[in-house]
Amino acid sequence: MNDSQRVSILSEALPYIQKFSGKKIVIKYGGSIMEEDQLKNALFVDIALLSSVGVRPIIIHGGGPEINNWLERLNISPKFENGLRVTDFQTMEIVEMVLMGKVNKQIVRGINKTGSSAIGISGLDGNLIQTRQLGDGSHGFVGDITKINADVLCPIIEKGYIPVISSIGASIDGISHNINADFVAGEIAAAINAEKLILLTDTPGILKEAENNQSLLEQINLKQARELINQNIVSNGMKPKTECCIRALAQGVKAAHIIDGRVEHALLLEIFTKSGIGTMINA
């Protein structure tokens, strides 16, 4: 890339930098993209750059692959039903250890190495994520969110720190629950009036069959997103992600994005370029 190309890229980004300066953007980070050092380092640079130009990023993370790794070490077989981890008491102990300890602090350390300042917390801190047991309890210690205590986050964000939040909450009687990180990201985005919700995934975005090929839906609205679910065009693992976006938009978030986290600097490409790289759902 020559100097004129670099200048062209910066000039294209300027209107977006001005537009989103001071705005809160919630970013969900998880899945297989957490396993590659090159992708991790690129993401940490993206987050640092967003923060340095005045955007206020909030990171929500899962850690499924690392949890599975530790379960295997302890000869515990992972179990899933309808895309959710069945979490018995022993598994919940591992989930807390891995998400709140190892994974959370890895992300904090990675962001801090860029010169930015991240603070790692969980949904237990300050009763940030309040929960109840999901459904009939068949998933064990899996939780459904009842309330987000946004007062915990506001001072951290206003001081310029980057919150890194692990997707664990607790009920009013103090029982910890494992929560789907996509849903946590959506509910936090709504609670803090975020400008954007961005889900980093292992796919290019929402895909639709067209002439025996899958084409990327680059931009859709809330009504179209609901229709895609009803028509079963959006299904399997993409369905809960899209539902999470719909719920966040219905609660006031202006735009939700499902983008390919396997692309280096995916965040910057989606936020600071005209074409973007994933699917944007508008309210």
C-alpha positions as CSV (number, residue, x, y, z in Angstrom):
1,M,0.0,0.0,0.0
2,N,1.4,3.4,-1.0
3,D,1.1,6.7,0.8
4,S,-1.8,8.0,-1.4
5,Q,-3.8,4.8,-0.6
6,R,-3.3,5.3,3.1
7,V,-4.4,8.9,2.9
8,S,-7.5,7.8,0.9
9,I,-8.4,5.3,3.5
10,L,-8.0,7.8,6.3
11,S,-10.1,10.4,4.4
12,E,-12.9,7.8,3.9
13,A,-12.9,7.0,7.6
14,L,-13.0,10.6,8.8
15,P,-16.8,11.2,8.5
16,Y,-17.5,7.9,10.4
17,I,-14.9,8.8,13.1
18,Q,-16.7,12.2,13.6
19,K,-20.1,10.5,13.5
20,F,-19.4,7.9,16.2
21,S,-17.1,9.9,18.5
22,G,-18.5,9.8,22.0
23,K,-20.9,7.0,21.0
24,K,-21.1,3.6,22.8
25,I,-20.6,0.5,20.7
26,V,-21.1,-2.9,22.2
27,I,-18.9,-5.7,20.7
28,K,-19.5,-9.4,21.3
29,Y,-16.4,-11.5,21.0
30,G,-16.3,-15.3,21.2
31,G,-16.2,-18.6,19.4
32,S,-13.3,-19.9,17.3
33,I,-12.0,-16.5,16.5
34,M,-10.7,-16.3,20.1
35,E,-8.2,-19.1,19.3
36,E,-6.0,-17.5,16.7
37,D,-3.3,-15.1,17.9
38,Q,-3.2,-13.0,14.7
39,L,-7.0,-12.4,14.8
40,K,-6.9,-11.6,18.6
41,N,-4.1,-9.1,18.2
42,A,-5.8,-7.4,15.2
43,L,-9.0,-7.1,17.3
44,F,-7.2,-5.6,20.2
45,V,-5.7,-3.0,17.9
46,D,-9.1,-2.2,16.4
47,I,-10.6,-1.7,19.9
48,A,-7.7,0.5,20.9
49,L,-8.1,2.6,17.8
50,L,-11.8,3.0,18.3
51,S,-11.1,4.2,21.9
52,S,-8.4,6.6,20.8
53,V,-10.7,8.4,18.3
54,G,-13.4,8.9,20.9
55,V,-15.6,5.9,20.4
56,R,-16.6,4.1,23.6
57,P,-16.3,0.3,23.0
58,I,-17.7,-2.2,25.5
59,I,-16.6,-5.8,25.1
60,I,-18.8,-8.8,25.9
61,H,-17.1,-12.2,25.7
62,G,-17.8,-15.8,25.8
63,G,-15.2,-18.6,25.8
64,G,-16.7,-21.8,24.6
65,P,-13.6,-23.4,23.0
66,E,-11.5,-22.7,26.2
67,I,-14.3,-24.1,28.4
68,N,-14.4,-27.2,26.3
69,N,-10.7,-27.5,26.5
70,W,-10.8,-27.5,30.4
71,L,-13.7,-29.9,30.5
72,E,-11.8,-32.3,28.4
73,R,-8.8,-32.0,30.7
74,L,-11.1,-33.0,33.6
75,N,-12.8,-35.8,31.6
76,I,-16.1,-34.0,31.6
77,S,-18.1,-34.4,28.3
78,P,-19.6,-31.1,27.1
79,K,-23.4,-31.3,26.4
80,F,-25.5,-29.0,24.3
81,E,-29.2,-28.7,23.7
82,N,-30.7,-26.2,21.2
83,G,-27.4,-24.5,21.0
84,L,-27.0,-23.9,24.7
85,R,-24.5,-25.6,27.0
86,V,-26.1,-27.9,29.6
87,T,-24.4,-26.6,32.7
88,D,-24.4,-28.8,35.8
89,F,-22.8,-27.7,39.1
90,Q,-19.3,-29.0,38.2
91,T,-19.5,-27.5,34.7
92,M,-20.6,-24.2,36.2
93,E,-17.5,-24.1,38.4
94,I,-15.3,-24.6,35.3
95,V,-17.3,-21.9,33.3
96,E,-16.7,-19.4,36.1
97,M,-13.0,-20.2,36.4
98,V,-12.4,-20.0,32.7
99,L,-14.5,-17.0,31.7
100,M,-14.0,-14.8,34.8
101,G,-10.4,-15.7,35.3
102,K,-8.4,-16.9,32.3
103,V,-10.3,-15.6,29.3
104,N,-11.4,-12.2,30.7
105,K,-7.9,-11.4,31.9
106,Q,-6.3,-12.5,28.5
107,I,-8.5,-9.9,26.7
108,V,-7.8,-7.2,29.3
109,R,-4.1,-7.8,29.0
110,G,-4.2,-7.8,25.2
111,I,-6.1,-4.5,25.0
112,N,-3.8,-2.9,27.7
113,K,-0.7,-3.9,25.7
114,T,-1.9,-1.6,22.9
115,G,-1.7,1.4,25.3
116,S,-5.5,1.5,26.0
117,S,-6.9,0.8,29.4
118,A,-9.4,-2.1,29.9
119,I,-11.1,-3.2,33.0
120,G,-12.3,-6.8,33.4
121,I,-15.5,-7.5,35.2
122,S,-18.2,-10.1,35.2
123,G,-22.0,-9.9,35.5
124,L,-21.6,-10.7,39.2
125,D,-19.8,-7.4,39.9
126,G,-22.2,-4.8,41.3
127,N,-25.1,-7.1,40.3
128,L,-24.4,-6.0,36.7
129,I,-26.3,-8.9,35.1
130,Q,-29.3,-10.2,37.2
131,T,-30.7,-13.5,36.1
132,R,-33.1,-16.3,36.8
133,Q,-32.9,-20.0,35.8
134,L,-33.7,-20.5,32.1
135,G,-37.0,-22.2,31.3
136,D,-37.8,-25.4,33.2
137,G,-34.2,-25.8,34.5
138,S,-33.4,-28.6,32.0
139,H,-30.2,-26.7,31.1
140,G,-29.0,-26.6,34.7
141,F,-27.2,-23.4,35.7
142,V,-28.0,-21.6,32.4
143,G,-29.6,-18.2,33.1
144,D,-32.1,-15.8,31.5
145,I,-31.5,-12.1,32.0
146,T,-34.0,-10.2,34.2
147,K,-32.2,-6.9,34.5
148,I,-29.0,-5.1,33.6
149,N,-27.6,-2.7,36.2
150,A,-26.2,0.0,33.8
151,D,-25.1,2.2,36.7
152,V,-22.2,-0.1,37.2
153,L,-20.9,0.5,33.7
154,C,-21.5,4.2,33.2
155,P,-18.7,5.6,35.5
156,I,-16.2,3.2,33.9
157,I,-17.2,4.2,30.3
158,E,-17.3,8.0,31.2
159,K,-13.7,7.8,32.6
160,G,-12.5,6.4,29.2
161,Y,-11.9,2.8,30.3
162,I,-12.9,-0.1,28.2
163,P,-15.1,-2.6,30.1
164,V,-14.5,-6.3,29.3
165,I,-17.5,-8.3,30.6
166,S,-17.7,-12.0,31.0
167,S,-21.1,-13.5,30.3
168,I,-22.0,-14.8,33.8
169,G,-24.8,-13.4,36.0
170,A,-26.5,-14.2,39.3
171,S,-30.0,-14.6,40.6
172,I,-31.3,-12.6,43.6
173,D,-30.4,-15.5,45.8
174,G,-26.8,-15.4,44.6
175,I,-26.8,-18.4,42.3
176,S,-24.4,-18.0,39.4
177,H,-25.7,-18.6,35.9
178,N,-24.0,-19.2,32.5
179,I,-25.6,-16.9,29.9
180,N,-25.3,-16.9,26.1
181,A,-22.9,-14.0,25.3
182,D,-24.9,-12.8,22.3
183,F,-27.9,-12.2,24.6
184,V,-25.8,-10.5,27.2
185,A,-24.4,-8.2,24.5
186,G,-27.8,-7.3,23.2
187,E,-29.3,-6.6,26.6
188,I,-26.3,-4.5,27.7
189,A,-26.4,-2.5,24.4
190,A,-30.1,-1.7,25.1
191,A,-29.5,-0.8,28.7
192,I,-26.8,1.7,28.0
193,N,-28.4,3.2,24.9
194,A,-25.6,2.0,22.6
195,E,-25.3,3.4,19.1
196,K,-24.4,0.0,17.7
197,L,-24.3,-3.7,18.7
198,I,-21.7,-5.7,16.8
199,L,-21.5,-9.5,16.9
200,L,-18.3,-11.1,15.7
201,T,-19.0,-14.5,14.2
202,D,-17.6,-17.3,12.2
203,T,-19.6,-16.4,9.1
204,P,-19.7,-13.5,6.7
205,G,-23.1,-12.4,8.0
206,I,-26.7,-13.3,7.2
207,L,-26.7,-15.3,3.9
208,K,-29.6,-16.0,1.5
209,E,-29.8,-18.5,-1.3
210,A,-29.8,-16.9,-4.7
211,E,-29.5,-19.0,-7.9
212,N,-27.9,-21.9,-6.2
213,N,-25.4,-19.6,-4.4
214,Q,-25.4,-18.0,-1.0
215,S,-25.3,-14.2,-1.2
216,L,-24.6,-11.8,1.7
217,L,-27.5,-9.6,2.8
218,E,-25.5,-6.4,3.4
219,Q,-28.3,-4.3,4.9
220,I,-31.8,-5.1,6.1
221,N,-34.4,-3.6,8.4
222,L,-36.1,-4.9,11.5
223,K,-39.2,-6.1,9.6
224,Q,-37.1,-7.9,7.1
225,A,-35.0,-9.6,9.8
226,R,-38.2,-10.9,11.4
227,E,-39.4,-12.2,8.0
228,L,-36.1,-14.0,7.4
229,I,-36.6,-15.9,10.7
230,N,-40.3,-16.7,10.0
231,Q,-39.4,-18.0,6.5
232,N,-36.6,-20.2,8.0
233,I,-34.0,-18.5,5.8
234,V,-32.2,-17.6,9.1
235,S,-32.0,-20.7,11.1
236,N,-29.6,-22.8,13.3
237,G,-26.8,-20.8,14.9
238,M,-27.7,-17.6,13.1
239,K,-31.2,-17.6,14.4
240,P,-30.4,-16.7,18.1
241,K,-27.9,-14.1,16.9
242,T,-30.5,-12.4,14.7
243,E,-33.1,-12.6,17.4
244,C,-30.6,-11.0,19.8
245,C,-30.2,-8.1,17.3
246,I,-33.9,-7.7,16.8
247,R,-34.5,-7.5,20.6
248,A,-31.7,-4.9,21.0
249,L,-33.1,-2.8,18.1
250,A,-36.6,-3.0,19.5
251,Q,-35.3,-1.5,22.8
252,G,-33.6,1.5,21.1
253,V,-30.2,0.4,19.7
254,K,-29.9,2.2,16.4
255,A,-28.1,-0.5,14.4
256,A,-26.9,-4.1,14.8
257,H,-24.2,-5.8,12.8
258,I,-23.3,-9.5,12.3
259,I,-19.8,-9.6,10.8
260,D,-17.0,-12.1,10.1
261,G,-14.5,-12.1,12.9
262,R,-12.2,-14.3,10.9
263,V,-11.3,-11.2,8.8
264,E,-8.5,-9.1,10.2
265,H,-9.6,-5.7,11.4
266,A,-13.3,-6.6,10.7
267,L,-14.4,-4.0,13.2
268,L,-12.7,-1.1,11.5
269,L,-13.9,-2.2,8.1
270,E,-17.5,-2.4,9.2
271,I,-17.6,0.9,11.2
272,F,-15.3,3.2,9.3
273,T,-15.9,2.2,5.6
274,K,-18.8,2.8,3.3
275,S,-19.2,-0.7,2.1
276,G,-18.6,-2.6,5.4
277,I,-18.1,-6.3,5.4
278,G,-21.1,-7.9,7.1
279,T,-24.8,-7.6,7.6
280,M,-26.2,-4.4,9.2
281,I,-29.8,-4.5,10.6
282,N,-31.3,-1.1,10.9
283,A,-34.0,-0.2,13.4
